[in-house]
Amino acid sequence: MLTTKKKAAVIKVAARHDTDTGSADVQVALLSKKIDELAKHLKKNPKDVHSRRGLLQMVADRRAHLRYLETNNKRGYNALIKKLGLKK
């Protein structure tokens, strides 16, 4: 689970400006952090089917946000992918 401090650090990395908390960039960064933490949990608890379903929903949501960024802001999309270390 993301604590307030971890969430603030992730937002600071991906934010476009000082008060940015909801842009697609920030949402992708937060989802990526949540996905990483949940993947670690599922490695320890392989029978946790409900959390696995939540993980798949988060991955689908992140993919949709990335698709939006790719079509509307190609340069920003490439910068975000590089900054977060995602494949594409």
N, C-alpha and C positions, 0 to 999 in steps of 0.2 A: 504494500500500500504506500502511496506517495504521501510523505509528510509535507507540511506547509513549506518548510525550508527547501526540500528537494524540488517541489513544484515551482517555487520562486526562482530557483537556480535554472531550471529548464526553461522557464518563460524568459528569463534574462538572456539566455543564449539565442533563442529563436525570435524574439520580439523585433518588430520593424521599428518601433519607437517606444518611448518610455512607458506610456500607458496602454500598450498593446497587450491584451490578454485573451483575445478571441479570434485572431486572424487564423487563416488556414495553416500558416507556418507554425504558429504556437500550438494549434491543435494536433498537428502531425508530430511535433516534438513531444508533447505530453503523452500521446497515444504510444509513441515508440518507447518511452520510459516505462509506461504501464505494461506494455507487452513484454519488455525485457524482464521485469520483476515477476510477472505472472508465469513466464516461461521457466524461470528458476524454481518457482513454487511447484510447477507441474513436473519438473524433473525429480523432485523429492516425493511428490504425491501423485503417482501416475494414475490412480483410480479416481481422482477428483474430476468427474465428468462435467459437473456444473461449471466449474472454473474453466475447463477446456472450451466449453461452449461460449463463455464470455470472451475468452481469448480469440476465438474465431470471429466473433462479432467485432472486436476491436481491430483486428487485422483488416476486415472488410471495410470498416469505417475509415481507417488510415489510407487504404487503397483508394477509396472514393475521394478523399481530400487531396491525395497526391495527383490523381487524375485531373481534378479541378485545377490544381496549380499548374500542371503540365500544359493544359490547354490555354490558360489565361495569362500565365506569367512564366514563360520557359526559362528565362534567366534566373528568376527567383527559385524556381523548382530545382535547377541544377545546383545552385548555391546551397539550398537546404539539404539536398541529398548528400552533397560533399560534407557539409557541416555535421550531419547526423551519422554519417557513415553507413547509409543504406545502400542496398544494391539497386541498380537500374541501368 
